[in-house]
Amino acid sequence: MKTVLFVGAGRFQLRAIAHARARGVGVVAVDGDPQAPGLTAADVAETVDFSDVVAVTEVARRHEVDGVLTMSSDRAVPVVAAVAEDLGLPGIGREAAHLLTHKIAMRRRLSDAGIPQPRFAAVRTLAEARLAAETVGFPAVLKPADSSGQRGLFLLESDDELERHLHAALAESQSGEAILESFHAGLEVNTMLVARDGHVTLLTASDRHRPPGRGFGVAIAHVFPSTVAGQPLAELEEAAIETVHALGLRDGIAYPQLLVSDDGIRLVEAAARIPGGQMDQLVKLGVGVDLLEIALRQALGEPVEDELVEPRYVQPLAIRFLTAEPGPLPTGTVRRIGSLEKVRAFPGVVDVDMYLSVSETINPVRLDGDRRGYVIATGDTNLKALDRAEAAARLLDVEVW
């Protein structure tokens, strides 16, 4: 029996772990949090800080695993690549992993390749940040060079705000670096692609709805297919494919995010993993492609045939995340949670989940972690699916003190 090592065992790894075990593949999982839910779901659990490459490599060697992978965790991608490379297992390689997780390195490589993107500058100190602001201008986006989940992300309007938030952004970076980028209004579009031996197949393009204010970077809904059409959609898809090639991803799952503005298309970010936020479900329900199976096969060095990556149909759908305003949840400490059955029974709803319990606190939307569940609905059109998902989400019955 083949065995695979999951680096990180958070909630978003659970579906992938269950898929591997259902396929008859043994699962070893590592996570520094002994309460991580994936540890209980695995065949073998090791409480190990998954950012420690040496320790994770020792676990992989001791259990003689045949592959190593992660789902949703950007911080685990370089570790997965390093462990696989050191043990001679299939992987994307250290260089590609660095380019796809370090925003400054990514921006520089994409700039060399001519990929359209915001103006940017790397910063480590307040003096560097002030010089960068003269080039980048305001409004600007400040974020850590190597973090995810919207941690340390700020929309800035002035030098005063830059000074106020720089320390928080740098504190979220393992390398002590941040990046300042010009802000551009527009519609953000997620794309999902699969690279096989250098050939890239685009699977989906979906709109990523975000709230105004401090949580401007958090997705509160995904809508598939994208409302972008015609020539702009063709340019967006071409930019996504060129991004994957430019960043050196030859075998793996890619997640470029692009911004469609009045003055053109820009690459926001890209990742080399199945993202969180139910994007694997969007691809499976939307076009019939199983990203979990593809990721597992690539980690184990098994062939990924054309029929596994070619979209089979197009089913419009929407994912509405359960958040505080502009979502349906109240803010405060939870005193009672009603049944989800009436949400599940709403027309078009195909999946519902909630990560919430009594005595927990619902916060205003700021980070990805402020999303406390989701509703997925289908429809004849993407906008009909979104209407259904939002209407179903409003049926939630949650009371706070």
C-alpha positions in Angstrom: 0.0 0.0 0.0 1.3 3.5 -0.9 1.5 6.1 1.8 1.4 9.9 1.6 2.4 12.5 4.0 0.1 15.5 4.6 2.0 18.6 5.8 -0.5 20.5 7.9 -3.6 18.9 9.3 -6.1 21.8 9.5 -9.8 21.7 8.6 -9.2 22.3 4.9 -7.1 19.1 4.7 -9.9 16.9 5.8 -11.5 16.2 2.4 -8.1 15.4 0.9 -7.2 13.1 3.7 -10.6 11.3 3.4 -10.1 11.0 -0.4 -6.6 9.5 0.0 -7.9 6.9 2.5 -10.9 6.0 0.4 -8.4 5.4 -2.5 -6.6 2.9 -0.3 -3.6 5.2 0.3 -2.2 5.3 3.8 -2.1 8.8 5.4 0.6 10.2 7.7 -0.2 13.8 8.9 2.0 16.3 10.7 0.9 19.5 12.5 2.2 21.5 15.4 -1.3 21.8 16.8 -2.2 18.6 18.6 -5.9 19.5 18.2 -5.7 19.8 14.4 -8.6 17.8 13.1 -6.6 16.2 10.3 -4.5 14.4 12.9 -7.5 12.4 14.1 -8.5 11.7 10.5 -5.1 10.3 9.5 -3.8 6.7 9.8 -0.7 8.0 11.6 -0.5 11.4 13.4 2.7 13.2 14.4 2.6 16.4 16.4 5.4 18.2 14.6 5.8 21.9 13.7 5.3 21.6 9.9 7.5 24.6 9.2 10.5 22.5 10.5 11.8 21.0 7.3 14.3 18.7 9.1 11.7 17.3 11.5 9.1 16.8 8.7 11.7 15.1 6.5 12.6 12.8 9.4 8.9 11.8 9.8 8.6 11.2 6.0 11.8 9.0 6.0 10.7 7.1 9.1 7.4 6.2 7.6 8.8 5.6 4.1 6.2 7.7 2.5 5.7 7.6 -1.3 4.5 11.2 -1.7 4.1 14.4 0.2 1.5 17.2 -0.3 -0.6 19.9 1.3 -4.0 21.5 0.7 -4.8 25.2 1.3 -1.7 26.0 3.4 0.7 28.4 1.6 3.2 28.1 4.5 3.4 24.4 3.9 4.2 24.6 0.2 8.0 25.3 0.5 8.2 22.5 3.1 6.4 20.0 0.9 8.8 20.9 -2.0 11.9 20.6 0.2 10.9 17.3 1.7 10.0 15.8 -1.7 13.3 17.1 -3.2 15.4 15.8 -0.4 13.8 12.3 -0.5 13.7 12.1 -4.3 9.9 12.1 -4.3 7.7 13.9 -6.9 7.3 17.6 -6.2 7.4 21.1 -7.7 10.9 21.9 -6.5 12.3 24.4 -4.1 12.7 27.2 -6.7 9.1 27.1 -7.9 7.8 26.8 -4.4 9.8 30.0 -3.4 8.5 31.9 -6.4 4.9 30.9 -5.7 4.9 31.7 -1.9 7.2 34.7 -1.6 5.4 37.7 -3.0 8.5 39.9 -3.7 10.2 37.1 -5.6 7.0 36.4 -7.5 6.5 40.0 -8.5 10.1 40.3 -9.7 9.9 37.1 -11.8 6.5 38.2 -13.3 7.9 41.6 -14.1 10.8 40.0 -16.0 8.2 37.9 -17.9 6.1 41.0 -18.8 3.0 39.8 -16.9 0.8 42.9 -16.0 0.7 43.5 -12.3 0.5 46.4 -9.8 3.4 48.7 -9.2 5.3 47.3 -6.2 8.3 47.7 -3.9 9.9 45.5 -1.2 10.2 47.0 2.3 11.9 46.0 5.6 12.0 49.4 7.4 9.9 52.5 7.7 12.5 54.5 5.7 12.3 51.9 2.9 8.5 52.0 3.1 8.4 55.8 2.8 10.6 55.7 -0.3 8.5 52.9 -1.7 5.3 55.0 -1.2 6.8 57.7 -3.4 7.0 55.2 -6.3 3.9 53.1 -5.6 1.6 56.0 -4.6 -1.6 55.9 -2.7 -4.0 54.2 -2.2 -1.7 51.2 -1.7 -1.9 47.7 -0.4 0.6 46.6 2.3 1.1 42.9 3.1 3.7 40.5 4.3 6.0 39.0 1.7 5.3 35.4 2.8 2.0 35.0 4.5 -1.6 34.2 3.6 -5.2 34.2 4.9 -5.2 38.1 4.7 -3.0 38.3 7.8 -1.1 41.5 8.0 -3.0 42.9 5.0 -3.9 46.6 5.0 -5.4 49.1 2.5 -3.5 52.4 3.0 -4.6 56.0 2.0 -1.6 57.9 3.5 1.9 57.9 4.9 0.4 58.0 8.4 -1.4 54.8 7.8 1.7 53.2 6.4 3.6 54.1 9.6 0.8 52.8 11.7 0.5 49.4 10.1 4.0 48.5 8.9 5.0 46.7 12.0 2.0 44.5 12.0 2.6 43.5 8.3 6.3 42.8 9.0 5.4 40.7 12.1 3.4 38.3 10.0 6.4 37.6 7.7 8.8 34.8 8.5 11.5 36.6 6.5 10.7 40.1 8.0 9.8 41.5 4.7 6.7 43.3 3.4 5.5 44.4 0.0 3.8 47.7 -0.9 1.6 47.6 -4.1 -0.5 50.1 -5.9 -4.3 49.6 -5.3 -6.6 49.1 -8.2 -10.4 48.9 -8.1 -12.0 46.2 -10.1 -13.4 42.7 -10.2 -11.2 39.9 -8.8 -11.3 36.6 -10.7 -9.9 33.3 -9.4 -8.6 30.8 -11.9 -7.8 27.2 -11.4 -5.3 25.4 -13.6 -3.4 22.1 -13.7 0.2 21.8 -15.0 1.4 18.4 -16.3 4.9 18.1 -17.6 4.9 21.8 -18.6 1.5 21.7 -20.3 -1.1 23.9 -18.6 -4.9 23.3 -18.7 -7.3 26.0 -17.4 -10.3 24.6 -15.6 -12.3 27.5 -14.2 -12.5 31.2 -13.9 -14.8 32.5 -11.1 -15.6 35.9 -9.6 -14.3 36.5 -6.1 -16.6 38.9 -4.3 -15.1 40.9 -1.4 -16.5 43.3 1.2 -15.6 47.0 1.5 -13.6 48.2 4.5 -11.0 46.4 6.6 -11.9 43.0 5.2 -11.4 44.0 1.6 -9.1 41.1 0.9 -11.5 38.3 2.2 -13.7 36.4 -0.3 -17.3 36.4 0.9 -18.6 34.7 -2.2 -17.4 32.8 -5.3 -19.5 32.9 -8.5 -19.0 30.5 -11.4 -18.7 31.0 -14.3 -17.1 34.4 -14.1 -19.2 37.4 -15.3 -16.2 38.5 -17.4 -16.7 37.5 -21.0 -15.4 38.0 -24.5 -12.0 39.5 -25.1 -11.4 40.4 -21.5 -11.9 36.8 -20.4 -9.6 35.6 -23.2 -6.9 38.0 -22.0 -7.4 37.0 -18.4 -7.1 33.3 -19.2 -4.0 33.9 -21.2 -2.4 35.9 -18.4 -3.2 33.1 -15.9 -1.5 30.5 -18.2 1.5 32.7 -18.8 1.8 33.2 -15.0 2.1 29.5 -14.4 4.8 29.1 -17.1 6.7 32.2 -15.8 6.8 30.9 -12.2 8.2 27.5 -13.3 5.4 25.3 -12.2 5.6 22.2 -14.5 3.6 19.7 -12.5 1.0 20.8 -10.0 -2.2 22.7 -9.3 -2.1 26.5 -9.8 -4.3 29.2 -8.4 -3.7 32.6 -10.1 -5.9 35.5 -8.9 -6.4 38.4 -11.4 -8.0 41.8 -11.2 -10.1 43.1 -14.1 -10.2 46.9 -14.1 -11.2 49.6 -16.5 -7.6 50.1 -17.5 -6.7 46.4 -18.0 -5.9 43.1 -16.3 -3.4 42.6 -13.5 -2.1 39.5 -11.7 -2.9 39.9 -8.0 -1.3 36.7 -6.6 -0.7 33.0 -7.5 -0.3 29.9 -5.5 0.7 26.3 -6.1 -1.8 24.3 -4.2 -5.5 23.6 -3.9 -6.8 26.7 -2.1 -9.1 26.8 0.8 -12.5 28.4 0.5 -14.1 25.3 -1.1 -12.4 26.0 -4.4 -12.0 22.2 -4.9 -15.7 21.9 -4.6 -16.3 24.7 -7.1 -14.2 22.9 -9.7 -15.7 19.5 -9.0 -19.3 20.8 -9.1 -18.7 23.4 -11.8 -16.8 21.4 -14.4 -16.6 17.8 -13.1 -12.8 17.8 -12.4 -11.6 16.2 -9.2 -8.6 18.3 -7.9 -8.1 16.0 -4.9 -7.5 13.1 -7.2 -5.1 15.0 -9.4 -3.1 16.4 -6.4 -2.8 12.9 -5.0 -1.7 11.3 -8.2 0.9 14.0 -8.8 2.2 13.6 -5.2 2.6 9.9 -5.8 4.1 10.2 -9.3 1.1 8.5 -10.9 0.0 9.4 -14.4 -2.7 12.1 -14.7 -4.5 11.3 -18.0 -6.2 13.9 -20.2 -9.7 12.7 -19.2 -9.0 13.6 -15.5 -8.3 17.3 -16.3 -10.6 18.1 -19.2 -13.8 19.9 -18.1 -16.8 17.7 -18.7 -19.6 20.3 -18.4 -20.4 23.7 -17.0 -22.7 24.0 -14.0 -23.3 27.5 -12.8 -22.9 27.8 -9.0 -22.2 30.1 -6.1 -20.5 29.7 -2.8 -21.7 32.2 -0.1 -19.5 32.2 3.0 -21.1 32.7 6.4 -19.7 35.9 7.8 -20.8 38.9 9.8 -22.0 41.9 7.8 -22.2 42.0 4.8 -23.1 38.4 5.6 -25.9 36.9 7.6 -24.2 36.4 10.9 -24.4 38.8 13.9 -21.2 39.9 15.7 -20.7 38.9 19.3 -20.5 35.8 21.5 -22.8 33.0 20.4 -25.5 31.9 22.7 -27.6 29.7 20.4 -27.3 28.0 17.0 -30.4 26.8 15.2 -30.7 23.9 12.8 -29.2 24.0 9.3 -31.9 21.8 7.9 -34.0 24.7 6.4 -30.8 26.0 4.8 -30.1 22.6 3.2 -33.7 22.3 2.0 -33.7 25.6 0.1 -34.0 25.1 -3.7 -30.6 24.7 -5.4 -28.5 24.2 -2.3 -26.1 21.3 -2.7 -23.8 21.7 0.4 -23.8 23.6 3.7 -21.4 23.6 6.6 -20.8 25.8 9.7 -17.6 26.0 11.8 -19.2 27.6 14.9 -20.1 26.6 18.4 -21.8 28.2 21.4 -19.5 30.6 23.4 -17.4 31.4 20.3 -17.1 35.0 19.1 -18.2 36.1 15.7 -15.9 39.0 14.6 -16.3 41.6 11.9 -14.8 40.4 8.6 -11.1 41.0 8.6 -9.3 37.7 8.0 -10.2 34.5 6.1 -10.7 32.9 9.5 -13.7 35.2 10.1 -15.6 33.0 7.7 -17.6 30.6 9.8 -19.1 28.3 7.1 -20.6 28.3 3.7 -23.6 27.6 1.5 -23.1 26.2 -2.0 -26.0 26.5 -4.5 -26.5 25.8 -8.2 -28.8 27.5 -10.7 -29.5 27.9 -14.4 -27.2 30.9 -14.4 -24.4 32.1 -12.1 -26.4 35.0 -10.8 -29.4 32.8 -10.1 -27.1 30.5 -8.1 -25.8 33.5 -6.1 -29.3 34.6 -5.3 -30.1 31.1 -4.0 -27.0 30.9 -1.9 -27.6 34.3 -0.3 -31.3 33.6 0.3 -30.4 30.3 1.9 -27.7 31.8 4.1 -30.3 34.4 5.4 -32.3 31.4 6.8 -29.6 30.8 9.4 -30.7 31.2 13.0 -27.7 32.3 15.2 -28.2 34.3 18.4 -25.4 36.2 20.2 -25.3 37.7 23.7 
